[in-house]
Amino acid sequence: MESKVVVPTAGKKITVDANGKLAVPHDPIIPYI
């Protein structure tokens, strides 16, 4: 089966810092289903 997922060329990941808080950049990549 061929993947139809398109990976964005711009944007940054939303990560979790050492304290367990979300680190959301100004240009986040928002996944959706």
C-alpha positions in Angstrom: 0.0 0.0 0.0 1.4 3.4 -1.0 1.6 6.1 1.8 -0.4 9.2 1.1 1.2 11.2 4.0 2.7 14.5 2.9 5.5 15.7 5.1 5.5 19.5 5.5 8.5 21.4 4.3 8.2 24.2 6.9 7.4 24.2 10.6 9.0 22.7 13.7 8.1 19.8 16.1 6.2 20.3 19.3 8.4 18.8 22.0 8.4 18.1 25.7 11.1 19.8 27.8 12.9 18.3 30.8 10.2 19.5 33.2 7.4 17.8 31.2 6.0 21.0 29.7 5.2 21.3 26.0 7.5 23.5 24.0 5.5 24.9 21.2 7.4 26.8 18.5 5.9 29.8 16.6 5.4 27.6 13.5 4.3 24.2 14.8 3.5 21.2 12.7 -0.1 20.1 13.8 -0.8 16.5 13.0 -4.4 15.5 12.2 -6.2 12.3 11.2 
